[in-house]
Amino acid sequence: MGSISYPFLVAEFPQMNFSQMHEKLRLELLRRIQRDTLSVSLLARQTGFGQSHLSNFLNCRRQLSIEAIDRLLAAQHLTAADLLPALQSSLAMPFEGERDSVPLVSHHSALFEPYIRTAAAQGWIHLPVGLLQTIRARAANSRRAWQRFVAVRIPAADALAMDPLVLPEAITLIDRHYNSFHPYRPNRPNLLAIRNGGRLTVRYADFLANRLVLRPHALTSQVELIDLAPGESPGDLIAGRVALILNEP
């Protein structure tokens, strides 16, 4: 994994008792279920617990033992540190303003993780000093607390529709504080990172007749339509605006 050197700051890490950990884990699992990246039945298969047992926990009708919490953490590849938002924030934010470096992450992290854990970074993209500060935001209220910039790699199959703008294995810088169809530049469509099912897709996008319309750059590729779920807004599907494309030679 690529990395940069930086001085470690001495921080007073927050403490968490058993009841707080119990609740943090419950909320994190509910968040994953709401995002359709987890289900009670899948969690039951992963842990060996009955679905009713897990449902009682998720609905605050029972508490779990330490051993049960350990099994849930292991099944979801979590650690106790992942349940500490203050710790996550302190690890993530300095790279943006002070170092102008952005974590390269998986599509799942870019779509669903408000804060990028150090362990989730696949590498670091180094940018000219001051570049990030020049980028304008237009954030939905639900996204303003999220770590702003992440980078993702676009595989060949997904890049084909955006050829030659986005080449296979290109790295895109995503501004997760721009979740709007409003043009960043006049008379030019935004290139957006869109949640398309469980994956991230880079496309031009419009919202028409209660559908998200994903438009390719390549004329040979097809337009895609995404129906919104009940209670879902178009901005919920916008992971962010593609602010920069790094096409590797």
Protein Blocks (a to p, Z undefined) as FASTA:
>chain_A
ZZddddddddddddddfklmmmmmmmmmmmmmmnopacfklmmmmnopafklmmmmmnop
accdfklmmmmmmmnopafklmmmklmmmmmmmmmmmnopacdddfklmmmmmbacfklp
gbdcdddehklmmpccdddfklmmpcfbdcddddfklmmmmpckbgghiacdddfkbccf
bdfbghiacdddddehjaccddddddeehiacdddfblkbccddddddehiafklmmnbd
cfbdcddZZ
